């Protein structure tokens, strides 16, 4: 499991193959939790600065 840090999916966790995003052969991907509310998407990046 890993955490997404992109602007669109900030702090969303997901399951993926170890080669996901690196090699073309593996495409396994599944979100683990619901999306973070809009307010947290604003607050969390500010806290991390």
Secondary structure, 3 states (H helix, E strand, C coil): CEEECCCCCCCEEEEECCCCCCCCCCCCEEECCCCCCHHHHHHHHHHHC
